[in-house]
């Protein structure tokens, strides 16, 4: 049961020496202490990540592919900055490189 819990606005500050284009991720530790009617205090701490972007995507593909095979496994994983799965849509484009 949650009684009398009011969300507090959080305006994280950022390190102005880090360029926005480098897509930095800033870590914040948040600690809350709550005292119940009996005077018992409970506390919890969590770490959140904040950045200029909302999504991290990783791609897993074998180092070499056999072009005679029709099906290949490509694995894509998308998460938010705190490591939680986030569904996403997109396109995959594969290009043949020209030899030097």
C-alpha positions, 0 to 999 in steps of 0.5 A, a space after each residue: 500500500 502506498 500512502 502519501 507518496 508524492 513524486 519529486 521532480 528530478 532535474 539532473 545536472 550535466 557535466 558541461 565539459 563533455 560534448 553532447 555529440 559523444 553521447 555520454 551517459 551520466 550516472 545518478 545515485 538516488 537514496 530515499 528514507 521513509 519513516 512510518 507511523 511507528 517511527 520505523 525508518 526504511 531506506 533504499 538506494 538505486 542508480 539511474 543512467 541519464 543521457 541525451 539519447 534514450 536507446 542503446 542498440 547492439 548487433 550480433 552477427 557472425 564474423 563470416 557468412 557463407 553467401 551460398 546459405 539463404 538464412 543467417 542469424 542476426 541478433 539485435 538487442 535494444 535497451 534503455 540506458 538503465 539496461 531494460 528491454 525497449 521494443 524498437 523498429 528499424 531497418 537493416 541494410 547490408 552492403 558489399 564492400 569494394 576491395 581496395 
